[in-house]
Amino acid sequence: MEKEISKYSHIRNEMVKKQIEARGITDARVIKAMKKVPRHLFVNEALTDQAYGDFPLPIGDQQTISQPYIVSEMTQALTLSEKDRVLEIGTGSGYQTAILAEIVYRVYTIERIHDLYIRARRLFDKFKYHNIVTRYSDGTSGWKDESPFDAIIVTAGAPAIPQPLINQLAIGGRMVIPVGNRYVQEMIKIYKDEDGITQTSLGGCRFVKLIGEHGWTIN
């Protein structure tokens, strides 16, 4: 496995240089994680040679692995530290989860699609990510028992910000979430303090729908 990972290290470094650093990502911890995590092992084998391209890729069940730049942008926007506890809504391929796990103390990640949940868990075990805790559930309700969280990242587009996630964000906590209609969204960064929340736009984006009680319905 080590040989397989090192084979792609040059391609991965080029991805970071041309797609990520060139677009203004400066957080050294994010850059280090993006250089380390073998993205090609988080996509279907048939798409391995496209894994480091500047675009999202399908991972099955009508879901995608996000464009590398988007992963780095969302991660940097959370202004993470090694002591943070982070909630991720939408495990998907597990790639974003692994990037977070390289930076923070613990990642709690929720996936509603069972096949993706099982596949991601196997990868986390394979790479010995002992600081990742997984859950098969409706992510729009969050993970109340483990709250509050220092940061929350939502990797699917929501019609509105789910109130349970706001409730589960710690004072001083940050959230990044795409919000909009079914086809296009705006990336919103939220900061929570004693007076409530403030929102900042990070620009337009396009994600799959956030399905759940506090998101879109399946139909």
N, C-alpha and C positions, 0 to 999 in steps of 0.2 A: 504493500500500500504506500510506503514511503517513496518508493521509486515512481509510482504513479502520480503522487502529489507533486514531487519535485520536477517531473517532466513538464508540468504546466506553470512552474514558478515564474519563468520569464514572461509568459503570456499574461499572467496575473499582474506582474509588476508593470507591464506596458498598459494594461487596462487602468491601473491606478494612476499612472502618469498622465495618460491621454484623456481619459474619461472623467476622472475624479479630481485630481489636483489641478488640472488645467481649467476646471470649471469652478474653482474657488474653495474646494474642501481643504481646510487647513488643520483640523483637529488631528494631532499626531496619533492619538489612540485609535481613531477611526481609520486613518490611513494604514496603520500597522495591522489592524484586524482585517482590512480588505486585502492586504497583501498576503496574509497568512491563510485565511479560510479557503479551502479548495472548492470554489463554486461549481466546478464541473462535476463534482460528486453529488450535488444537490439537484441535478436535472436528470431527465430520462437519458439512458445511455445513447439513444439515437441522436440526441442533441448535444452530446459532449463537446463536439468541435465548435458549437455556437455559444457555449456557456459564458465566454468572456466578451461577447458582442455587446454593443451599445443599445440593447433593446431587451424587453421582457421576453420570457419564453413560457410556453404551456407546460404544466406539470400534471395534467389530468384533472378530471372532475370539473372542467371549465374554470380552473384556477391557473394562476401564473406565478412565476418567480419574477420579482420586479427587476427593472433595469438597474445595473450596478450603481449608477449615479444616484438614482432615487433612494436606494438603500443607504448610501453614504450620507446623502442630504438629510434624510429623516433622522439618522443616528446622530449626526452632528447637531441637529436642531435641539435634541434632548439635553445637550450639555451635561453629559454623563460623567460620573466619577466611579472609582473602584469600590465605593461603599454603597452604591445605589442598588435598590431592589426595583426591578422593572417588570411591568405587566405588558405582555404582547398579545394583542387580539388578532388571531389569524396566523397560526404557525406555518401553514402552507408547506413549502419545501423544507423549511427549517433553516434556510440560509440566513435570513435576517436574525433569527434566534441565535445562531452561532456567532454572528458578528457582535451582537449584544453581549453574549457570554464571554467573549474575549476581553470585554471592557469592564463589566460591572460585577458586583458581588453575587447576585442571583437574578435569574430570569424566570418568570412565571408565564407560561405560554398556553393559550387556549386555541383549540381547533375543533370545528364542528363536523368536519368530514372525516369519517373513521379511517378510510384508506390512507389519507394524508397524515393523519395523526400517528398511525402505526409506523408508516415509512419514516417520518421524522424522528420518532422515538428510537428507531433502530440506528439511525445515523448518529444521534446524540450519544448512544451507547458505544458505537463504533469509535467515535472520536473522544470518548471519555469526558464528556461535558457533565461533570457532576454538579454543576451549579445551575442546571436547567431543570425546572419542574414543569411537567406537562399535565394537561387536563383536556379531556374530550367533553365538550360542552358548548353552550351558547355563549360566545364571547361578549355579546352586547350587554350581558348582565354583569360582566367583570368577574372578580374573584374576591368576594367580600371577606371571606375568612382570612385571607392573607393581606388584606389592606390595612393601612394606607400604603400606596406605592410612591416612590420618589419620581418615577416617570412611567408613562403609559404610551405605547405606540400601537396604532391601529392600521393594519395593512390591507384595508378594504374600504370602499367608498360608502359613507353613511349619508342618509337624508338629513340628519341633524346629529348633534353631539349627544350620545347616550348619557342620560342623567346619572345612571349608576357609576359610570366611569369618572364623571366629575366628582361624585361623592367619595370615590375610592382613591382619589389623588390626594397626596399629603399636602399640607401647607408648605409652600415653597416648591411644589411639584410641577412638572412639565408634562404636557401631552402633545403628541403630533397625530393628526387625524385628517384624512381627506373627507370633505363635506361638499355635497352637491346633489345633482340628479343622477339618474342611472347611467349616464354616458360620460359625463365630465364633472370634475370636482375641483375644489380649491383646497390646497394643503394649508391647514390651520395649525398654528402653534398656540397652545394654551398655557398660561401661567396662573397658578392658584396661590392667593395669599389670604390673609385674614378678612379682607374686604370682598373676596369673591374671585372671579376669574377675569383675565384680560386675554384678548385674542389678537394674533398677528397673522397676516397672510404671507405664505411662502411661495405663492404662485399657483398656476393651474396644473392639473395632473389628471390622470385617468386610471382608475383602479376597478377591479371587479367589485360587485355589490357586497356590502356588509349585510349578511342575512341574520335575522334573529328577532327576538321580542322587541328590542329597542333599535332595530335597523329596518331593512327591507324585508318584505315577505318573499317567500320562494317564488310564487307566481307573479 
